[in-house]
Amino acid sequence: MQANRPLDLVRTTFQLLALGALILSSFWIVRPFLVATAWAATIAVATWPLLIHVQGWLGGRRGAAVAVMTVVLLLVLLVPFYFGVSAIVENAKLLVHWSKSLTAIAIPEPPAWVASVPVVGTKIASTWHHAAANPGEISAQLAPVARQLVFGFVGQVGSLGLLFVQFLLTVIVVAILYANGETAAHGVDRFARRLAGPRGEEAMHLGARAIRAVALGVIVTALVQTAAVGLGLHVAGVPFATILTVIVFIFAVAQVGPALVLIPSIIWVYMRSGAVWGTGFLVWGIFCLTFDNLLRPVLIRRGADLPLLLIFAGVIGGLIAFGIIGLFIGPVVLAVTYTLLAEWVTEDERRESEASPSVGSGR
């Protein structure tokens, strides 16, 4: 018996090494598809209830529902992609001309009321007056930065082909998951149950609810906020409105908010169109900046009954750690960890509460 133990240890070690090598090799082979697969799984989980509704409307035909959802998903992904590319191509020359025009920038003298602003008015007026008297200094500082930003932005067109391929691959994987969703979910449940028992299966379901909560609370809010800001930018006649709308969506998804776009736009409208248009756009901008604080919590609560602070921490932390896909990975990891920890902490109390009725009945 003693002699067999070293042999068993060696065999087990080699088995683990072989298994680890197979897993690493498999991940290395599918590495080009991991991002698209992760996005596809996220989209499929988030939109699965919608697929079931569409299937019900089409008389229970899964194939027709998958076709409809795939076409809608293609439109949702490719229409903004098309408008973004068109905006970059159409405004490329204008962007370059704008960057060159910074060398001849003219800054007017500050209004008289600026100096009367309490605390900071005198300093602002002095700095403004110096900039107006020496426009060459400002131009020399801004022009290289502006050209670098413009050419870097235009240069992204070259990588859009790869992004387009990723979009198509994501849609294909989503369509496959739509068609075989129950089989995939059953396999994930079996794996989770094998790994951690009933709690593992419950954790997988919780992760799915967290994904839907983020999709409802973050993505839908970002879309609504972007649409509102984009409408205001186009009505007010702000230049590069389409590009600014795309930037607003990126900022909204990243939880930064549209203030970095709205504040300069409001100043531009005041200077170009006067106080009436400027004040109207200011009111609209304040509405766009604040209504998401009411809409997002409502949508998140509909998606999952989880602490709002936990969801936001997962969204922001996941974004910093993993990029855009971290918007969904972060809340899922925190939600699963929170639930398992809560179950572990209250396990003894639950056992005592379950045992106390039986003790009382025995007496």
N, C-alpha and C positions, 0 to 999 in steps of 0.2 A: 504493500500500500504506500509506504514511504517512498519507494523508488519511482512509483508512477507520478508522484506529485510534481517533480521537476519537469517531466515530460508533458504533463497537463498544462503547466504554467507556460512552457515554451510554445505548445500548440495554441493556447489561448492568445498569447502575445502575437504570434504570427497571424492568427485569424483577425485580430483587431487591426494589425497593420495592413493586412490585405483589404479589409473592409474600408479602412480610412483611405487607402490609395484609390479604391474604386469610387468612393464618394467624391474625393478631390478631382479625380479624372473626369467624372461625370459633370461636375460643376464647371470644370475648365472647358469642356466641350460645348456645353450649353450657355457659356458665359455671354456670347453675343446676343442671346435671346432673353437673358434674365430681366433686363429693364422692361422690354416689351411685355414679357410674361407677367411681371409684377404689376404693371399698369393694367393689363388685361384682366387679371384676377381681381384687382381693386374695382375696376369698372363693372365687371360682371356681378360682384357681390353687392355693390352699391345700387345697381339698377335691376337686380333680380326681381324685386316686387313689381316693378313696372313691366317687366317681361311677362310675369304671370297675369297681370291685368290685360295686357295686349292679347295674350293667348286666349283669355276668356272672351274678349270682344270678337275674336276671329273664330269662335266656335270650338276652341280647344285644340286648334292646329298649331303644333309647336313649330313646324317648318316655316309657316307663314309668319308667325310672330318673330322668329329669329331673323327672317329676311327684313321685316319692317324695322326691327331694332337696329340691325346692321346698317341699313340705309340711313336711318336717323343719326347713328353714331358717326358714319362717314361725313354726313353734312355738318355735324357739330364740330368735328375735328378739322375737316378740310376747308370749310368756308372761311373760318378765321385765318387759317393758313394762307389761303388764296388772297384774301384782302391784305394781310400783312405783307406778303411778297409784293403785291401790286403797289402798296403804299411806299415800300422801300424803293422799288424801281422807278415809280413816277416822281418821287421827291428826291432822288439821289442828286440830280444836278442842282436842285434848289437848296439842298442841305450843304453842298459844297460851296455854292455861292454865298449862302448865309455865313458859313465859317470864314470865308474870305472877307466879307463885309465888316467883320469885327475890327479889321485894321483901320477902318475909317469911321469908327463909332463916334457919335457926338452925344454927350451927356448934357442936358439942360441944367441951369442953375437951380438949386433947391428952392421950393416955395418958402415964403416968409414964415408960414405957420410951423414949419419943421423945427426951427430954433426955439419955439415956445413950448415944445413938448417937454413935460417935466422929466428931470433926471438925465435923460439921454439925448434930449433935443439938440443941445449945443454941440455935442460930439458928433452926432449924425450930420448936422448941417455943415460942420467943419470938414468932415470926411467927404461929404457930397460935393462941397465947393472945390476941394482939392482935386477930386476926380474930374469935375467939369472943366477945371482950368488946365488939367494935364491929361487929356484923353489918350495920348500916346502910351502912357504907362499902363493904363487899363487894357488897351488893345494888345500891347505886347505880352501881358500876362494871360489874357483870355484866348487869344488866337491859337497858340499851340495846343492848348487843352481842347478847344472846340474842334480843331481839325482832327486831333487824335480820336475824339469821341465819334465824330461824324464818319471818318474813314473806317473806324472799328465797327461801327453800326452797319455801314454799307457792306463791309467785308463779310458780315455774317451770312450774306446771300449764298456764299459758296458752301456753307454747311447745311443749308436748308434741304438739299437733296437727301442727305442722310436722315434728317428729321422726317422727311416725307416717307422714306422707307420704314422708319420706326412706327409712324402712324399706321401705315398699311398693315404691318406685321401685328401691331396691337389689335387692330380691328379684326383680323383673321383669327387670332387666338380668342378674342372675345366671342366671336361667332361660334367657335368650337365649344367654348365653355357654356354658352347659351344652349346649344343643342344637347350637351351631355352634362348639364349642371347637376342633376340629381346623383349621377354616378360619381362625379368628382367630389361632391359634398359627402357622399357616403364613404368614399375612400379616405377623405380627410378626417371624418369622424372616427373611423376605425383606427387610423394611425394615432390620433389623439387619445383614444380610449386605451390603446395598447401601450402608449407612452406614459400616461398619467391617470388612467382609470376614468371614472365618471367626471372627475373634475377637469381632466384634459378636454373631454368633449364639451363640457360647459364653457371652458375657456375659449374654444374655437368659435362657439356660437356668440360669445360676448365680443370676440374680435370682429365678427361680421357685423354686429350691431354698432360697434364703434366706427367701422368704416362707413356705414350708412349715415351715422350721425355727422361725421366730418363732411361727407359728400353733401348732405343737406345744409349743414350749418355754414361751412366755409365756402364751398364751390358755388352753391346757389346764391348765397349772399354776395359773393364776388361778382357773379354774372349780373345780378340785379343792380349792384352799385356801379359796375362798369357801364351798363346800359344807360343809367341815369346821368353819369358824368359825361359819357360820349354824346348823349343828346344835348346836354348843355353846351359842350364845346362846339358842336356843329352849329347850333342855333346862334351862339354868340360870335361865330366867325373866327374862332381861334385858329391860327395856322397850325399845320401838321396835326389836325384833330384826330385823324385815323391812327397815326403812330402814337399819339398821346393816349388814346383810348386803350391800345394794346398795353402800353406801359402801366396804365391804371389797373388793368386786370392783373398784371403780374404783381403789382404792389398790393392789391387787395387779397390775392391768394397768399402772398407772403406775410399778411397781417400787418403791413406797414401803413396801409391806407392811402387814399388818393391825394392827401394834402400836398405832397411834393409836386404834384402836377397842378392842382387847383389853385394854390396860392399865387404862383407866377402868372397863371392864366387870368385870375381875377385882376391882378395889377395891370396886365396887358389890356384887358377890356376897359378898365377905368381910363387908361391913357389914350386908347384908340377911339372908344365909343362914347365916352362921357360918363357922368355920374348916374344917369338913369339906367343905362344898360349895365354899368358896373355894379350898381346896387342890386339890380335884379339877379345878376349872375352870382353875386355874393350870397344872396339869400338861398339860391339854388345850391350853391356850393356847401353852405352850412348844412342844408338838408341832406346832401349826399354824404357828408362827413359823419353824420350822427345817426342816420336811420338804421345803419347796420348793427348798432349796439342793441337795438330792439329786436331786429329780425333774426340775427344769428342765434341768440339763446333759445328762442322759440323753436327754431328748426332743429337745433341740437337736441333739445328735450324730446322732440318727436322721434328722433333717430335712435336714441339710447338713453336709458335712465342712469346716467353717470354724472358724477360731480363736474360742474362746468369748469372749475379751475383745473381739474385733471385733463379735460379735453384740450383746453387752451395751452397748458404746459406741454402736452404731447404734440400739438400742432407746431408750436414755435420751436421746441427742442428738436423735434424730428426734422423740421425744415433746416435748422442749422447743422444737424448731424448728417443727414442723408440727402439734402436737396429737396426738390419738389415732391418726390415720392415719399419723403419723410413726413409730409402732411398726413399721410394715412398710416405709415409704419409707427410713428411716435405715439399717437393715441391708442393704437391697438396694443402695443407693448405695455404702456402704462395701465390701460384698462385691465388687461389680463393679469398683470402683476398685482394691481390693486385688489382685484377680486380674489385671487388665490391667497393673498396675504390676509384679507378679511376673513376668508373661510378658515384659514389656519388659526387665526387669533381666537375666533369664536367657536372652534371645534369642541373644546371641553364644555363650554356653556351649553351647546346644543345637545351634547351627549347627556349632560345632567338633566336637562329639561325633558329629554326623551325617556330617561330612566325613572324620573320621579313619578309619573302616573302609574307605571307598572309596580313600583314599590308600594304605592298607596293602595292599589287594587289587591296586592298580596296580603296586606294586613286585613 
